[in-house]
Each structure stands twice: as structure tokens, then as C-alpha cells.
């Protein structure tokens, strides 16, 4: 069974990860920067849509 995960949500999660890595592990942030687009785990199917309504972007 696949669960749909929105592209907007994946992009939002990447932004949050980048913010955390900038403080906690800058070297890992540089490695992450080499990846153009994160792909969802195979259990999830990417869907074009904005972030989930419960998120509170900063």
C-alpha cells in the first residue's frame, strides 16, 4: 500500500533539514547540497501539492 506524500511537503522537510544541518553538521549540509531532489521512501508516492495544512512554516 502506497501513501501519497506531497512534493511541497518533501520540499518543506528538506528546508527544515537544511536549517538544522547548518547549525549541527555543516559538512553533512554540503553533502546534502549535491542531491538535486530528494525522493520519497518507496512506501510513499510523491504527489504534486503544497505542504500539509498542519505545518507552520517559519
Residue frames as qw, qx, qy, qz and C-alpha x, y, z in Angstrom:
[[0.000, 0.889, 0.458, 0.000, 0.00, 0.00, 0.00],
 [0.426, 0.260, 0.003, 0.866, 1.42, 3.37, -1.03],
 [0.156, -0.795, -0.408, 0.421, 0.82, 6.57, 0.87],
 [0.400, 0.749, 0.189, 0.493, 0.78, 9.81, -1.11],
 [0.467, -0.590, -0.121, 0.647, 3.28, 12.41, 0.08],
 [0.345, 0.921, 0.179, -0.023, 3.14, 15.85, -1.46],
 [0.662, 0.388, -0.050, 0.639, 6.13, 17.34, -3.26],
 [0.112, -0.799, 0.082, -0.586, 5.52, 20.53, -1.29],
 [0.780, -0.606, 0.098, -0.121, 5.82, 18.56, 1.94],
 [0.903, 0.011, 0.034, 0.429, 9.05, 16.91, 0.80],
 [0.386, 0.616, -0.051, 0.684, 10.49, 20.31, -0.15],
 [0.413, -0.789, 0.084, -0.448, 9.43, 21.72, 3.22],
 [0.903, -0.412, 0.071, 0.098, 11.06, 18.81, 5.07],
 [0.761, 0.280, -0.024, 0.585, 14.26, 19.37, 3.13],
 [0.059, 0.764, -0.083, 0.637, 14.30, 23.05, 4.09],
 [0.675, -0.685, 0.109, -0.252, 13.86, 22.11, 7.75],
 [0.941, -0.124, 0.049, 0.311, 16.66, 19.55, 7.49],
 [0.552, 0.524, -0.045, 0.647, 18.96, 22.10, 5.85],
 [0.243, -0.815, 0.113, -0.514, 18.27, 24.61, 8.65],
 [0.833, -0.533, 0.141, -0.055, 19.14, 22.04, 11.30],
 [0.894, 0.101, 0.061, 0.432, 22.25, 20.80, 9.50],
 [0.297, 0.779, -0.092, 0.544, 23.54, 24.35, 9.04],
 [0.407, -0.758, 0.313, -0.402, 23.85, 24.52, 12.82],
 [0.855, -0.367, 0.344, -0.126, 24.52, 20.91, 13.79],
 [0.742, -0.111, 0.557, 0.356, 26.57, 19.44, 10.91],
 [0.294, 0.780, -0.175, -0.523, 27.69, 21.87, 8.16],
 [0.082, -0.375, 0.844, 0.375, 29.75, 19.15, 6.43],
 [0.317, 0.314, 0.895, -0.013, 26.63, 16.98, 6.04],
 [0.336, 0.766, 0.265, -0.480, 24.76, 20.01, 4.69],
 [0.129, 0.629, -0.548, -0.536, 27.36, 20.28, 1.92],
 [0.163, -0.039, 0.965, 0.202, 26.80, 16.60, 1.07],
 [0.338, 0.571, 0.693, -0.283, 23.04, 17.11, 1.00],
 [0.225, 0.740, -0.083, -0.628, 23.55, 20.03, -1.38],
 [0.034, -0.322, 0.809, 0.490, 24.86, 17.60, -4.01],
 [0.198, 0.364, 0.910, 0.027, 21.44, 15.94, -4.18],
 [0.086, -0.176, -0.351, -0.915, 19.18, 17.84, -6.58],
 [0.628, -0.275, -0.119, -0.718, 15.85, 16.45, -5.40],
 [0.275, -0.189, 0.871, -0.362, 15.05, 14.14, -2.51],
 [0.543, -0.081, -0.672, -0.496, 12.89, 11.16, -3.38],
 [0.696, -0.391, 0.253, -0.546, 10.34, 9.66, -1.00],
 [0.342, -0.242, 0.902, -0.104, 10.93, 6.26, 0.56],
 [0.191, -0.016, -0.835, -0.515, 9.42, 3.57, -1.75],
 [0.020, -0.452, -0.850, 0.270, 6.46, 3.13, 0.60],
 [0.135, 0.704, 0.267, -0.644, 5.43, 6.69, -0.31],
 [0.485, 0.494, 0.521, 0.499, 4.38, 8.03, -3.69],
 [0.174, -0.277, -0.027, 0.945, 5.25, 11.66, -4.50],
 [0.177, 0.741, 0.634, 0.135, 2.27, 13.84, -5.38],
 [0.224, 0.290, 0.053, 0.929, 2.40, 17.45, -6.60],
 [0.374, -0.787, -0.444, -0.211, 0.75, 19.57, -3.94],
 [0.039, -0.763, 0.320, -0.560, 1.60, 22.16, -1.24],
 [0.150, 0.228, -0.827, 0.492, 2.72, 21.32, 2.29],
 [0.344, -0.451, -0.823, 0.026, 0.36, 19.65, 4.73],
 [0.221, -0.773, -0.226, -0.550, -2.11, 22.00, 6.45],
 [0.713, -0.668, -0.184, 0.108, -0.81, 21.21, 9.97],
 [0.683, 0.048, -0.058, 0.727, 2.70, 22.53, 9.19],
 [0.130, -0.961, -0.150, 0.193, 3.64, 26.00, 10.42],
 [0.700, 0.419, 0.003, 0.578, 6.34, 27.28, 8.06],
 [0.432, -0.724, -0.126, 0.523, 8.74, 29.72, 9.65]]
